[in-house]
C-alpha cells in the first residue's frame, strides 16, 4: 500500500472536492490554492485573479485501491478541460483546468492521458489543461473545506 497525493484544478473547488471524495480509495481531500506567486493566499486574494493561483483539490489516495490513471479519468469527467480559464459561470485564471504533478510518473501519465483524449477526439475542442509540477499547496480557509457536505448539499453547478 502506498499513499499518494494528486492535485487538480477543475473550476470551483467545492463540487470537485465532493466528487473526488466519493471515489473508492480516496482517503482525504482538501481544497486550496496552487500555481501562483503569493504565499499563504486567501480566497479573497485568489478571487482578484491577480495571484496566479488556481482553485484546486488535493486528493490523498491509496494506490492499492485506486490508480492515478483512475483519478485522472475522474478529473477529466468532472469538468470541461477545453475551456480556457473558466468552468460554467465561473471565469478567471483561478478556475483554469490544471494538473499539478507530484512525481515524474504523474507528469508522464497526465500528458499521455491528454494526448490520448485529444487523439480520440473525446472532446469537441483540444484540451487546454496545464500540467505542471506541484510547487506548493496552500490549504483554503476552513469554511471552504467540505463546503457542500457541511451544508447538506450534494452538488453545485458542475
Secondary structure, DSSP 8 states (H G I E B T S, - for coil): --EEEEEEEESSHHHHHHHHHTSTTEEEEEEEEESSS-TT--HHHHTTT-S--EEEEEEEEETTTS-HHHHHHHHHHHS-TTSTTEETTEESGGG-EEEEESSHHHHHHHHHHHHHHHHHT-SSS----EEEE----EE--GGGTTHHHHTT-S----
